[in-house]
């Protein structure tokens, strides 16, 4: 069963099984906090709470007659209800100032009326005509003295106030040998339960407030479009230590001929699982277009920056070219261009230079062969950063350029800016045959993705699907088990392919 919450007019489904799973995944932390709370509660009870002792005296209410002025109405001993009604009156008499002062004098204790009143509790025993008086004190001897004094004083006070009735002692007070409170076991278990519930509540609250996309289910809750491919984090599944990161602290250049220890992020040397993910994306895109005879323009964008859209566009272009397709990759992100950092191409002249009339179209297209033994594709870099990228992308010159290029290629892939940051991508969607939205795990949130999808739908863009990028197995559960099994299973394929390539090279050398 799903519950729904609404935040900023965006409807987000919250799966109860996900909340339970979040608590289960952090069971070790929940248990640790619960044990810590139990230990703290036990130590606090032992060192800071003084033990208290209780001594009890029990009385029987006896009502032989009820006085009505000068007349007397006899009542039988079977009239239990009348005797029960007197219990409340007896308790009131007990807690009067005069009665308690007599108890203090008789017991010889150094207590005030208010202190003694707070130490005494009285109530009927199981709704019978018997009631008990319990005295609680930190000194067991004092508790016994006060209870004995009440057993002596109370019957006399009752007889002198209510005629025809009496209270007889049923059970005299004794010296308590064990404290009545605190209960170390009860307090320790209570501390454990509080710690358990508190930590579980914190985890659930964090999960409710956390709208970061971590699984494909999160994507499904944000939009109706399918996930076409899930690309793993290539840093986690490569042996090198070099990484072209998605943040400013891990930037690098993933070009051909990488140095020893570098992680290949483009071309044929990327991790086996990543290569298979891009092949799956390629296959699904081919099935998305019924007419194979015409060129298809595919836009690649994202909701936020640093989601790996440019890397996805590069590897998609490479994967398409390996089928013998004529592929052109265009860097339309004129604000933060990055294709020239990932590919062996020059940044200028580029798209912005052509759209501003500073260079001819023949100077734009660059051959991008990542390796000599692999099929190449063509690329157009972004060029110099202009002051008005949106106006250039929406110009008629851009439209005419793509119309001419359609005659020369099977696929044109446009690397567009993130739609959640700027509106440049929206101006180009009318020139595309479909859009891919790249979503990076643990980076994009559901509200941002939902807003990006709505913007594309507002301009009637055809969204082909989602590329779930930079997947790791840190979330546990099904995803973790699936990827571990998949990586282990395909490790044999990867090793077999490496052996086959090695044997092929040996035969060629011979």
Secondary structure as GFF3:
##gff-version 3
##sequence-region A 1 510
A	DSSP	beta_strand	2	7	.	.	.	ID=ss1
A	DSSP	beta_strand	10	15	.	.	.	ID=ss2
A	DSSP	alpha_helix	16	25	.	.	.	ID=ss3
A	DSSP	alpha_helix	27	48	.	.	.	ID=ss4
A	DSSP	beta_strand	53	63	.	.	.	ID=ss5
A	DSSP	beta_strand	65	68	.	.	.	ID=ss6
A	DSSP	beta_strand	71	74	.	.	.	ID=ss7
A	DSSP	alpha_helix	80	94	.	.	.	ID=ss8
A	DSSP	alpha_helix	97	107	.	.	.	ID=ss9
A	DSSP	alpha_helix	113	119	.	.	.	ID=ss10
A	DSSP	beta_strand	120	124	.	.	.	ID=ss11
A	DSSP	beta_strand	130	137	.	.	.	ID=ss12
A	DSSP	alpha_helix	140	161	.	.	.	ID=ss13
A	DSSP	beta_strand	165	171	.	.	.	ID=ss14
A	DSSP	alpha_helix	184	209	.	.	.	ID=ss15
A	DSSP	alpha_helix	216	222	.	.	.	ID=ss16
A	DSSP	beta_strand	227	232	.	.	.	ID=ss17
A	DSSP	three_ten_helix	248	250	.	.	.	ID=ss18
A	DSSP	alpha_helix	272	288	.	.	.	ID=ss19
A	DSSP	beta_strand	296	302	.	.	.	ID=ss20
A	DSSP	alpha_helix	309	321	.	.	.	ID=ss21
A	DSSP	beta_strand	327	331	.	.	.	ID=ss22
A	DSSP	alpha_helix	339	342	.	.	.	ID=ss23
A	DSSP	alpha_helix	351	355	.	.	.	ID=ss24
A	DSSP	three_ten_helix	361	363	.	.	.	ID=ss25
A	DSSP	beta_strand	366	368	.	.	.	ID=ss26
A	DSSP	beta_strand	377	380	.	.	.	ID=ss27
A	DSSP	alpha_helix	389	393	.	.	.	ID=ss28
A	DSSP	alpha_helix	396	405	.	.	.	ID=ss29
A	DSSP	beta_strand	411	415	.	.	.	ID=ss30
A	DSSP	alpha_helix	424	428	.	.	.	ID=ss31
A	DSSP	three_ten_helix	429	431	.	.	.	ID=ss32
A	DSSP	beta_strand	434	440	.	.	.	ID=ss33
A	DSSP	alpha_helix	446	458	.	.	.	ID=ss34
A	DSSP	beta_strand	463	471	.	.	.	ID=ss35
A	DSSP	alpha_helix	477	509	.	.	.	ID=ss36
###
